[in-house]
Amino acid sequence: MKRILTFAAALAVLALVAAAPGLTQEDVRLLAAPAFAPARRAPVPFNHDQHNAAGNIEACNTCHHAYQDGRLAPDDDSVGMACADCHAADGNSPVHLMNAYHRQCSGCHEQSGKGPVMCGECHPRE
Amino acid sequence: MHDVYQFVSGPLAWAAFGLFVGGSLYRIAAMILLARRKDVQVFEYMSLRYALRSILHWSVPFMSVNMRQRPVMTVVTFLFHLCLILSPLFVLGHVVMFDTSFGFSWPALPDQLADAMTLVVVAACLFFLGRRLSLAEAQYVTSFSDYAILALVAAPFITGFLAYHQFLDYQLMLVLHIVSGEAMLVAIPFTRLSHMLFAPFTRAYIGSEFGAVRHARDW
């Protein structure tokens, strides 16, 4: 009985720890847009605040860009929208979802000389 | 390492593909000019029907006497060439990189299949190595460059396997994978790997001469 209780307690702690990520932006989240399912590569671990501190990113629209009539609206942002709202995963958009991520992330990393650029640096082995 | 990666996956990749395509066109053009000057009968005897007949017999496993006499070599060499050509063209990582850069993509192989095909290429290279070392008739026509070419062909597949599985130093493996792949690409027009370019012509001529002149089979 004692063993079962210990096991149950351990399970409960595990469940709490597992549920914690994703609750706040301070936590490491996995970038796993549902549109990618079933994904062929592991989702990318991403810590929003740490990323912006390391990259000296202050303006939201550096990443959360907004386009109007096919043109970048430099004073606007798209905070609160999912990338997949504009970038369809199935290729029915000028820049499909995977290219949107790859170009936005590694494109900026390459230009700035900071951050991961090789496939496996973002997509860890499962 | 990122600077190195960006160099080998950017400017060096363009240079490698340029040398591969340009070098291949140059080698074929130079060979045609040489044949015009020294072997005019190549053009006179060339026959589409006998050329295709010969190419067919040497493209289907066990359709030639030679292949039936060496069944192990036949199976290994067909699997080797199939995997060697298809896996780099259809492995997911390559398709995705192409899509990211050019916005154009095509269906990719399942990861496990591409993985198995990679191992087939490496195993076949080991088989060819053992064959060159142990068979007297192979040893007789083997020089150092043959071993170097085998290593050159195996290298991108070994490093690709290691990079995909993120075994050892991932960044180093990926850079080595790209560089060795580029080296192999550039070597195609300028080494014995040029059989990739010339084999169809060689086969076509032998088929034509045997078919139209000697009235014999060449398979």
Interface residues (C-beta under 8 A of the other chain):
Chain A: R40 V95 M98 N99 H102 R103 S106 E110 G113 V117 M118 C119 G120 E121 P124 R125
Chain B: H2 D3 Y5 Q6 L92 G93 V96 M97 D99 T100 G103 D111 A163 Y164 H165 Q166 Y170 Q171 L174
